[in-house]
Amino acid sequence: MFKTLLSPLAALGKYIAIAVVLLLPSLAFAAQESAAIADFLNQGTQVSAQGTDLSSAIRILVLLTALSLIPALLIATTSFLRIIVVLSMLRHAIGMQDTPPNAALISIAIFLTLFSMQPVWKEVNQQAWLPFQQQQITLDKAVDAAVHPIQDFMIRQTREADLALMMDLSGAAQPETAEDIGLLQLIPAFMLSELRAAFQVGFMIFLPFLLIDLIIASVLTSLGMMMVPPMTISLPLKVLMFILIDGWNLVVKSLMSSFY
């Protein structure tokens, strides 16, 4: 079962390009500044008169370096983890190990992550990215401004018990305010809370499908058809039930409402 749950996460590396296009509006900035790379190679680094801002080429270098962290950040700091685990458990509950394929599940999870994280990323764009692009703030201040909205989102989704556990394991003092919570403790606590919430949703998904399996197995046993695998009959019935109740809409609506 755990292999089934983790297989979409393992395949995430194949879709890094999708995450880059969808998650980083800064790629547009990189495209606009591509000409600056040639200038940098031919003429060297251009530093502003004040000496406080990085040159365009250095900023692009920092941006390209940060792109390698996108898959880890996508899983560790957004709603992606809960969504992909629930979708994987849904596939396992129905009884189809490879349908929908990993590519479809990851694509759906990325778009649902975009929808659920849109207010957070909009705040990051307004408070950090746009002022930095307009050279109103330095890189350090832009990073600090970008962290706060994401940190607030993770704190809202994190259980106090999970956060207290991470504080005890790290030996850090208990925070008095939300600003005192370090990312070193917040990120793993957030991931534990997301896994717990995902398994709660997955348990509720499993129950009706398990009931169908039990009913089919009991009927086949009473008819003396013990040699017939129950999955042969229960699988199409579970798919039919899922279609009749408009299951995809119910699952997606439940997932999105769980973040607010």
Buried (B, 14 or more C-beta within 10 A) or exposed (E): EEEEBEBBBEBBEEBBEBBBEBBBBBBEBBEEBEEBBEBBEEEEEEEEEEEEBBBBBBBBBEBEEEBEEBBEBBBBBBBBBBBBBBBBBBBBBBBEEEEBEBEEBBBBBBEBBBBBBEEBBEBBBEBBBBBBBEEEBBBEEBEEBBBBBBBEBBBEBBBEEBBEBBBEEEEBEEBEEEEEBEBEBBBBBBBBBBBEBBBEBBEEBBEBBBEBBEEBBEEBEEEEEEEBEBEEBBBEBBBEBBEEEEBBEEBBEEBBEBBE
